[in-house]
Amino acid sequence: STGTTSDSGGSFRTRLTHHSILEEDEDEDTDDDDDENDNDNYNNNNHTNESKEQEPRHQEEAELPQECKVLFVDDDLILRKLFARSVKRVAPTWKINEAANGESALIMVEQESFDFIFMDQYMASVQKQLLGSETVRAMRTKGIKSIICGLSANDCETIFYQAGADAFLFKPFPCEKETLRQELLRIASLNNSNNDNNKKEEDGVV
């Protein structure tokens, strides 16, 4: 009986010890799970904080003006329509006007003001017509202060700048959305610079 008791007691003790080990293992597993949860929460918090830190940078990206009037001067009807469609994808609130030649553009700038004017250099016609650079010079003579960007498939940058243009782009005009957006931002920044200079002149600051 004593041996049986001893065996039973030993068996009980063994079972108890085994049970205790299982409980300790479960406690350790629980602690490990808690540690993993803490690590997950830490990583999630870090990710959230990083996202919050990145959000202002995205919001601080330069934005195009909301309301602008644009005049696009080119003899090619298809290019005029393509330009208008491309710009509307990037700046849907902009108003796009078109002119097929320099003479028509000169009449339009006398009737209304434009923020930006895009001017092709060579405009084919049965009759001799103004070159884009000649049109730009005539506009500046009339006191037109719009930002003017010359356009050509040829290297006419110097000619346009000498005529009074503010910028120049090689044709074909970029149609890819982000590339076009960056070009328009560059040209829009010239408008801000001109406004600052005009304000300094009005304030008498040299």
C-alpha positions as CSV (number, residue, x, y, z in Angstrom):
1,S,0.0,0.0,0.0
2,T,2.9,2.3,0.9
3,G,4.6,1.6,-2.4
4,T,1.3,2.1,-4.2
5,T,0.8,5.3,-2.3
6,S,4.4,6.3,-3.0
7,D,3.8,5.5,-6.6
8,S,0.6,7.3,-6.7
9,G,2.1,10.2,-4.9
10,G,5.1,10.1,-7.2
11,S,2.8,9.9,-10.1
12,F,0.8,12.8,-8.8
13,R,3.9,14.8,-8.1
14,T,5.1,14.0,-11.6
15,R,1.8,15.0,-13.1
16,L,1.7,18.2,-11.0
17,T,5.2,19.0,-12.0
18,H,4.4,18.4,-15.6
19,H,1.2,20.5,-15.3
20,S,3.2,23.3,-13.6
21,I,5.7,23.2,-16.5
22,L,2.8,23.4,-19.0
23,E,1.5,26.4,-17.1
24,E,4.9,28.0,-17.0
25,D,5.3,27.3,-20.8
26,E,1.8,28.9,-21.4
27,D,2.8,31.9,-19.3
28,E,6.0,32.2,-21.3
29,D,4.0,31.9,-24.5
30,T,1.6,34.5,-23.3
31,D,4.5,36.8,-22.4
32,D,6.0,36.2,-25.9
33,D,2.6,37.0,-27.4
34,D,2.4,40.1,-25.3
35,D,5.9,41.1,-26.4
36,E,5.0,40.4,-30.1
37,N,1.8,42.5,-29.6
38,D,3.8,45.3,-28.0
39,N,6.3,45.2,-30.9
40,D,3.4,45.2,-33.4
41,N,1.8,48.1,-31.6
42,Y,5.2,49.9,-31.6
43,N,5.7,49.3,-35.3
44,N,2.2,50.4,-36.1
45,N,2.6,53.5,-34.0
46,N,5.9,54.2,-35.7
47,H,4.3,53.7,-39.1
48,T,1.4,56.0,-38.2
49,N,3.8,58.6,-37.0
50,E,5.9,58.3,-40.1
51,S,2.7,58.6,-42.2
52,K,1.7,61.7,-40.2
53,E,5.2,63.2,-40.8
54,Q,5.0,62.4,-44.5
55,E,1.5,63.9,-44.9
56,P,2.6,67.6,-44.4
57,R,5.4,67.1,-47.0
58,H,2.8,65.9,-49.6
59,Q,0.5,68.8,-48.7
60,E,3.3,71.3,-49.1
61,E,3.9,70.3,-52.7
62,A,3.6,73.2,-55.0
63,E,0.1,73.7,-56.5
64,L,-1.0,75.3,-59.7
65,P,-3.2,78.5,-59.5
66,Q,-6.9,77.7,-59.5
67,E,-8.1,80.3,-61.9
68,C,-6.0,81.2,-65.0
69,K,-6.7,82.4,-68.5
70,V,-4.5,81.0,-71.2
71,L,-4.0,81.9,-74.9
72,F,-2.5,79.2,-77.1
73,V,-1.3,80.5,-80.5
74,D,-0.6,77.9,-83.2
75,D,-1.7,77.4,-86.8
76,D,-2.3,73.7,-86.3
77,L,-5.9,73.0,-85.1
78,I,-5.0,69.5,-83.9
79,L,-2.2,70.8,-81.7
80,R,-4.5,73.5,-80.3
81,K,-7.1,70.9,-79.3
82,L,-4.4,68.6,-77.9
83,F,-2.9,71.4,-75.9
84,A,-6.3,72.4,-74.4
85,R,-7.2,68.8,-73.6
86,S,-3.8,68.1,-71.9
87,V,-3.9,71.3,-69.8
88,K,-7.5,70.6,-68.7
89,R,-6.3,67.2,-67.3
90,V,-3.8,69.0,-65.1
91,A,-5.7,72.2,-64.4
92,P,-9.4,71.6,-65.0
93,T,-10.4,75.1,-63.9
94,W,-8.2,77.0,-66.3
95,K,-9.8,78.7,-69.3
96,I,-8.1,78.0,-72.6
97,N,-8.4,80.4,-75.6
98,E,-7.0,79.7,-79.1
99,A,-5.6,81.8,-81.9
100,A,-4.5,80.5,-85.3
101,N,-1.9,83.2,-86.0
102,G,-0.1,86.2,-84.5
103,E,-2.5,88.8,-86.0
104,S,-5.5,87.2,-84.3
105,A,-3.6,86.9,-81.0
106,L,-2.8,90.6,-81.1
107,I,-6.5,91.4,-81.4
108,M,-7.5,89.1,-78.6
109,V,-5.0,90.5,-76.1
110,E,-6.4,94.0,-76.7
111,Q,-9.9,92.7,-75.9
112,E,-9.1,90.7,-72.8
113,S,-6.2,89.9,-70.5
114,F,-4.4,86.5,-70.2
115,D,-2.3,85.1,-67.4
116,F,-0.2,82.9,-69.8
117,I,0.4,83.0,-73.6
118,F,1.9,80.1,-75.4
119,M,3.3,81.2,-78.8
120,D,4.4,79.1,-81.8
121,Q,7.2,80.5,-83.9
122,Y,6.3,79.4,-87.4
123,M,2.7,79.6,-88.5
124,A,2.1,78.6,-92.1
125,S,-0.4,80.6,-94.2
126,V,-1.0,81.4,-97.9
127,Q,-0.4,85.0,-96.9
128,K,2.7,86.2,-95.0
129,Q,2.0,86.2,-91.3
130,L,3.8,87.4,-88.2
131,L,6.3,85.0,-86.7
132,G,5.7,84.1,-83.1
133,S,8.7,86.2,-81.9
134,E,7.5,89.2,-83.9
135,T,4.1,88.8,-82.3
136,V,5.7,88.7,-78.8
137,R,7.6,91.9,-79.6
138,A,4.4,93.6,-80.8
139,M,2.6,92.5,-77.6
140,R,5.3,93.9,-75.4
141,T,5.2,97.2,-77.4
142,K,1.5,97.3,-76.6
143,G,2.3,96.9,-72.9
144,I,1.0,93.3,-72.5
145,K,2.4,91.9,-69.3
146,S,1.2,88.3,-69.6
147,I,3.7,85.5,-69.1
148,I,4.7,84.5,-72.6
149,C,6.2,81.1,-73.5
150,G,7.7,80.6,-76.9
151,L,7.1,77.3,-78.7
152,S,9.1,75.7,-81.5
153,A,10.6,72.4,-82.8
154,N,13.7,74.5,-83.6
155,D,16.1,76.2,-81.3
156,C,14.4,79.6,-81.2
157,E,14.9,80.2,-77.4
158,T,17.3,83.2,-77.9
159,I,15.0,84.8,-80.5
160,F,12.0,84.6,-78.2
161,Y,13.8,85.9,-75.2
162,Q,15.2,88.8,-77.2
163,A,11.6,89.6,-78.3
164,G,10.4,89.7,-74.7
165,A,9.3,86.2,-73.9
166,D,9.6,84.8,-70.4
167,A,10.1,81.1,-71.2
168,F,10.6,78.7,-74.0
169,L,9.5,75.1,-74.6
170,F,10.5,72.7,-77.4
171,K,7.7,71.2,-79.4
172,P,6.0,68.8,-79.2
173,F,4.4,70.1,-76.1
174,P,4.6,67.6,-73.2
175,C,1.3,65.7,-72.8
176,E,2.3,63.3,-70.0
177,K,0.4,64.6,-67.0
178,E,3.1,64.9,-64.4
179,T,5.7,66.3,-66.9
180,L,3.2,68.9,-68.1
181,R,2.3,69.8,-64.5
182,Q,6.0,70.5,-63.7
183,E,6.4,72.7,-66.8
184,L,3.2,74.6,-65.9
185,L,4.5,75.0,-62.4
186,R,7.8,76.4,-63.7
187,I,6.0,78.9,-65.9
188,A,3.5,79.8,-63.1
189,S,6.4,80.6,-60.8
190,L,7.5,83.2,-63.4
191,N,4.1,84.9,-63.0
192,N,4.7,85.1,-59.2
193,S,8.1,86.6,-59.7
194,N,6.6,89.2,-62.1
195,N,3.9,90.1,-59.6
196,D,6.5,90.6,-56.9
197,N,8.6,92.8,-59.2
198,N,5.5,94.9,-60.3
199,K,4.6,95.4,-56.6
200,K,8.1,96.6,-55.9
201,E,7.9,99.1,-58.8
202,E,4.5,100.3,-57.5
203,D,6.0,100.7,-54.0
204,G,9.0,102.6,-55.4
205,V,11.5,99.8,-54.4
206,V,14.3,99.4,-56.9
